């Protein structure tokens, strides 16, 4: 298996981000300042030799990926590909709800009033399990369902990567935070959300994955 890097960029700020709504599989367009911050990321990454570019299948990620690829020096050689496996966590019944209110409902039975408190106290995977429990339809993804999906995405990256490759992946806040939580060995504070258009880098060496950069702003 190959040794390669994944440049994981969070999508630009959306209208749902602006209004602090739960935005998992639901979607909203990039807001004007979201486009601008994506352009700044594109400028910072324009000289990176990307061998391939991927995004989730959410419009906010697709549009951010296109902005970055179009600015890259090798844009004519890169065709962005959609990978649904790297969607955001699915929030089920809570999609589109006010985010602080939702996490208060989910976290309070477990002694936490905010998402940050819940993650700090119980962990990322537990937050997924608790959300599914609180969902009256139980449609939200629990940790097992979430990682089954994301691991399929990792397999697809492994299948195309060659030694020395740098792969662009545009994904989502909780997904990037979850990957960092699982693969950073406690080196980063994942109670802090990655900012829109920030960069997280994951080093892959065969079956080993390690996040070496988290939430780096690209100005």
Secondary structure, DSSP 8 states (H G I E B T S, - for coil): --EEEEEEEE---BHHHHTTB--SSS---B-HHHHHHHHHHHHHTTTS-EEEEEE-SSHHHHHHHHHHHHHSTTGGG---EE-GGG-----GGGTTSBHHHHHHHHHHTTT-SSHHHHHHHH-HHHHHHHHHHH-TT--S--HHHHHHHHHHHHHHHHHH--TT-EEEEEE-HHHHHHHHHHHSTT-S-TTS---TT-EEEEEEETTEEEEEEEEE---
